[in-house]
Amino acid sequence: MTQHQKKVGRQTSDAGERYEAAVVRYFEAWNASGEGALGEAVAAGFGEDVTYTDPLADVAGHDGLAAAIAGVHAQFPGHVFRQLGDVDGHHDVVRFGWELIGVADGSAPVAGFDVVRLGEDGRIRSVVGFLDRVPSV
């Protein structure tokens, strides 16, 4: 193995750990309960000027994101988010799948995937979300 291959392998491993850590913090925020815990989790995982856009929301900043998360919790009480599949990324862009599951019965009415961009500090600075499965209204 050449020095270049060793260096690339090390960088890929470091990046993978950075991606995984960001996604863990993402789910900590989306699964936080209580106003104080939610605000702390959003601040820990997302940059102050974060933008979040999906088919149902387009918000900015910690307060906007926390309000969007609280809205989902109100619409789906007793549900939590979990990761689906592996985290994938390159440079400062990460993608991953997720689903919203009912704690009581394991149902998963909503699923999708998100593409996030990381800041230099490892916190998420933007999210573009896609919904693959949503309940009929």
Residue pairs with C-beta under 8 A, 6 or more apart in sequence:
1 9
15 89
15 90
16 87
16 89
18 118
18 122
19 87
19 88
19 89
19 94
19 118
20 87
21 122
22 45
22 94
22 116
22 118
22 122
22 123
22 124
23 83
23 87
23 94
23 96
23 116
25 41
25 44
25 45
25 46
25 123
25 124
26 45
26 114
26 116
26 124
26 127
27 81
27 82
27 83
27 98
28 41
28 44
28 45
29 38
29 41
29 42
29 44
29 45
29 46
29 65
29 69
30 69
30 72
30 81
31 80
31 81
32 38
32 40
32 41
32 42
32 69
33 73
35 70
38 66
38 69
38 70
39 62
39 66
42 62
42 65
42 66
42 69
43 62
44 123
45 123
45 124
46 62
46 65
46 123
46 124
46 125
47 119
47 121
47 123
47 124
47 125
48 61
48 62
49 60
49 61
49 125
50 60
50 61
50 62
50 65
50 123
50 124
50 125
50 126
50 127
51 59
51 60
51 125
51 126
51 127
52 58
52 59
52 60
52 64
52 65
52 68
52 126
52 127
52 129
53 59
53 126
53 127
53 128
53 129
54 112
54 114
54 127
54 128
54 129
54 130
54 131
55 129
55 130
55 131
56 131
57 68
57 71
59 65
59 67
59 68
72 100
73 79
76 100
76 102
76 109
76 110
78 102
78 103
78 104
79 100
79 101
79 102
79 103
79 109
80 100
80 101
80 103
81 98
81 99
81 100
81 101
82 98
82 99
82 101
83 96
83 97
83 98
84 96
84 97
84 98
84 99
84 111
84 113
85 96
85 97
86 96
87 94
87 95
87 96
88 94
88 95
88 96
89 95
92 117
92 118
92 119
93 115
93 116
93 117
93 118
94 115
94 116
94 117
94 118
95 113
95 114
95 115
95 116
96 113
96 114
97 111
97 112
97 113
98 111
98 112
98 113
98 114
99 108
99 110
99 111
99 112
99 133
100 108
100 109
100 110
100 111
101 107
101 108
102 108
102 109
108 133
109 133
109 134
109 135
110 131
110 133
110 134
110 135
111 131
111 132
111 133
112 129
112 130
112 131
112 132
112 133
113 129
113 130
113 132
114 127
114 128
114 129
114 130
115 127
115 128
115 129
115 130
116 124
116 126
116 127
116 128
117 124
117 125
117 126
118 124
118 125
119 125
